[in-house]
Amino acid sequence: MVRRTALLRIGILMGGTLSASTIAGVLGGCTSGSGTGDMPFKARTLTQGRDELVATLSELIIPETDTPGARAALVHEFIDNMLTDWYDEPEVEEFLEGLADVERRSQERGAQSFTDLDMGAQVEILTQMEAEAEAWSDNGETETSPFFRTIKSLTLFGYYTSEVGATQELRVNPMGVYRADIPFDEIGRAWA
């Protein structure tokens, strides 16, 4: 899939709420580090356990079902690369403050970290953050977007532009083949 086509489709899916940094990263070819050679991924911005927190958050947004989830698609690596290579310093600080807020909310529930909470409590925190993001949107705010919106858009972008998302979640429609009438039960999903 051409990056611009992926960008357009995900932009439509997200309702056009993508940041300039996210758009630049996708058009610039930001990929996760694990897919290149034998070098293991080493987080550059999401250090001190933040990479595991982002992996957990993204897996809650796109969980594993009959297809792999965000963790299997290495979305947390994509997000780290986006933050390191494409986001401005104020945007990175805002993202890290959002992660700190998630941890504060977890500590208010008696856990040391978000990853220590059971899934039910994790979902409650994300649901609360999503409701706050919707209220922000309904108020017509034009300041920086809430953390939940940022991590959700990065997760969706990272997942659906990954090989896992594009080939296992969506179906690939190869170029050069024209089939005018394809029964939906043959494909079972939307086209990539």
C-alpha positions as CSV (number, residue, x, y, z in Angstrom):
1,M,0.0,0.0,0.0
2,V,1.3,3.4,-0.8
3,R,1.9,5.6,2.3
4,R,-0.2,8.4,1.0
5,T,-3.1,6.1,0.4
6,A,-2.7,4.7,3.9
7,L,-2.5,8.3,5.3
8,L,-5.7,9.3,3.5
9,R,-7.6,6.2,4.7
10,I,-6.5,6.5,8.3
11,G,-7.1,10.2,8.2
12,I,-10.6,9.6,7.2
13,L,-10.9,6.9,9.8
14,M,-9.7,9.3,12.5
15,G,-11.9,12.1,11.2
16,G,-8.9,14.2,10.1
17,T,-7.5,14.6,13.6
18,L,-3.9,13.8,12.8
19,S,-1.0,16.0,13.9
20,A,1.6,17.4,11.5
21,S,4.3,15.3,13.1
22,T,2.3,12.1,12.5
23,I,1.7,12.9,8.9
24,A,5.4,13.8,8.4
25,G,6.4,10.5,10.0
26,V,4.3,8.4,7.8
27,L,5.2,10.2,4.6
28,G,8.9,10.1,5.7
29,G,8.8,6.3,6.2
30,C,9.0,5.9,9.9
31,T,9.3,2.2,10.7
32,S,10.0,0.2,13.8
33,G,13.5,-0.8,14.5
34,S,12.9,-4.5,15.0
35,G,12.3,-5.2,11.3
36,T,15.8,-4.1,10.3
37,G,18.6,-6.6,10.5
38,D,19.6,-8.4,13.6
39,M,19.6,-5.3,15.8
40,P,17.2,-5.5,18.7
41,F,14.9,-2.6,19.3
42,K,16.2,-0.1,21.9
43,A,13.8,2.7,23.0
44,R,15.3,6.1,22.6
45,T,12.5,8.3,23.9
46,L,10.3,5.8,25.8
47,T,12.9,4.8,28.4
48,Q,12.6,3.8,32.0
49,G,9.7,1.4,31.4
50,R,7.7,3.8,29.4
51,D,8.0,1.6,26.3
52,E,6.1,-1.2,28.3
53,L,3.5,1.3,29.4
54,V,3.0,2.4,25.7
55,A,2.9,-1.3,24.6
56,T,0.2,-2.0,27.2
57,L,-1.9,1.1,26.3
58,S,-1.7,0.4,22.6
59,E,-2.7,-3.3,23.2
60,L,-5.8,-2.1,25.1
61,I,-6.7,0.2,22.2
62,I,-6.2,-2.6,19.6
63,P,-6.2,-5.9,21.5
64,E,-5.4,-9.3,20.1
65,T,-8.5,-11.1,18.8
66,D,-8.5,-13.5,15.8
67,T,-5.8,-11.2,14.4
68,P,-2.7,-9.9,16.2
69,G,-3.0,-6.9,18.4
70,A,-0.9,-3.7,18.6
71,R,1.8,-5.3,20.7
72,A,2.4,-8.0,18.0
73,A,2.5,-5.2,15.4
74,L,5.3,-3.5,17.4
75,V,3.2,-0.3,17.7
76,H,5.2,0.8,20.8
77,E,8.4,0.8,18.7
78,F,6.6,2.8,16.0
79,I,5.5,5.3,18.6
80,D,9.0,5.6,20.1
81,N,10.4,6.2,16.6
82,M,7.8,8.8,15.9
83,L,8.5,10.6,19.1
84,T,12.3,10.5,18.6
85,D,12.5,11.3,14.9
86,W,9.4,13.4,14.0
87,Y,7.9,15.1,17.1
88,D,9.0,18.5,18.3
89,E,10.3,18.8,21.8
90,P,7.1,20.3,23.2
91,E,5.1,17.5,21.6
92,V,7.4,14.9,23.2
93,E,7.1,16.6,26.6
94,E,3.4,16.7,26.3
95,F,3.3,13.0,25.4
96,L,5.5,12.1,28.3
97,E,3.3,14.2,30.6
98,G,0.4,12.2,29.4
99,L,2.2,8.9,30.3
100,A,2.9,10.4,33.8
101,D,-0.8,11.2,34.1
102,V,-1.7,7.6,33.4
103,E,0.8,6.5,36.1
104,R,-0.7,9.0,38.6
105,R,-4.2,7.7,37.9
106,S,-2.9,4.2,38.5
107,Q,-1.2,5.2,41.8
108,E,-4.5,6.7,43.0
109,R,-5.9,3.2,42.6
110,G,-3.2,1.8,44.8
111,A,-0.9,0.3,42.0
112,Q,2.7,1.2,41.5
113,S,2.3,1.4,37.8
114,F,-0.5,1.1,35.2
115,T,1.0,-2.2,34.1
116,D,0.4,-3.6,37.6
117,L,-3.3,-3.0,37.5
118,D,-5.7,-5.7,36.3
119,M,-7.2,-5.3,32.9
120,G,-10.6,-4.0,34.3
121,A,-8.9,-1.1,36.1
122,Q,-6.8,-0.3,33.1
123,V,-9.9,-0.2,30.9
124,E,-11.6,2.1,33.4
125,I,-8.7,4.6,33.3
126,L,-8.7,4.6,29.5
127,T,-12.5,5.0,29.3
128,Q,-12.2,8.0,31.7
129,M,-9.5,9.5,29.6
130,E,-11.5,8.9,26.4
131,A,-14.5,10.7,27.9
132,E,-12.3,13.6,28.9
133,A,-10.9,13.8,25.4
134,E,-14.5,13.8,23.9
135,A,-15.5,16.6,26.3
136,W,-12.4,18.6,25.2
137,S,-13.5,18.1,21.6
138,D,-17.1,19.0,22.3
139,N,-15.9,22.3,23.8
140,G,-14.3,23.3,20.6
141,E,-10.8,23.6,22.1
142,T,-8.0,24.5,19.7
143,E,-5.1,24.0,22.1
144,T,-3.0,20.9,22.1
145,S,-5.1,17.7,22.0
146,P,-5.5,15.4,25.0
147,F,-3.0,12.6,25.5
148,F,-5.6,9.9,24.8
149,R,-6.3,11.3,21.3
150,T,-2.6,11.4,20.6
151,I,-1.8,7.8,21.7
152,K,-5.0,6.5,20.0
153,S,-4.1,8.2,16.7
154,L,-0.5,6.9,16.9
155,T,-1.7,3.4,17.8
156,L,-4.1,3.3,14.8
157,F,-1.5,4.7,12.5
158,G,1.2,2.4,13.7
159,Y,-1.0,-0.7,13.5
160,Y,-2.7,-0.1,10.2
161,T,0.5,0.9,8.4
162,S,2.4,-2.2,9.8
163,E,2.6,-5.4,7.9
164,V,0.4,-7.1,10.5
165,G,-2.3,-4.5,10.3
166,A,-2.3,-4.1,6.5
167,T,-2.2,-7.8,5.7
168,Q,-3.8,-9.7,8.6
169,E,-6.4,-7.2,9.8
170,L,-7.2,-5.6,6.4
171,R,-7.2,-7.5,3.2
172,V,-4.8,-6.5,0.4
173,N,-6.3,-5.8,-3.0
174,P,-3.3,-6.4,-5.4
175,M,-2.9,-4.1,-8.3
176,G,-3.5,-5.4,-11.8
177,V,-6.3,-7.8,-11.0
178,Y,-9.9,-6.6,-11.7
179,R,-12.7,-8.6,-10.3
180,A,-15.9,-6.7,-10.7
181,D,-18.0,-8.8,-8.4
182,I,-16.5,-10.2,-5.3
183,P,-18.8,-11.7,-2.7
184,F,-18.1,-10.2,0.7
185,D,-18.1,-13.6,2.5
186,E,-15.1,-14.5,0.3
187,I,-13.0,-11.6,1.8
188,G,-14.7,-11.1,5.2
189,R,-13.1,-7.7,5.9
190,A,-12.6,-4.3,4.4
191,W,-9.9,-3.8,1.7
192,A,-6.5,-2.3,2.5
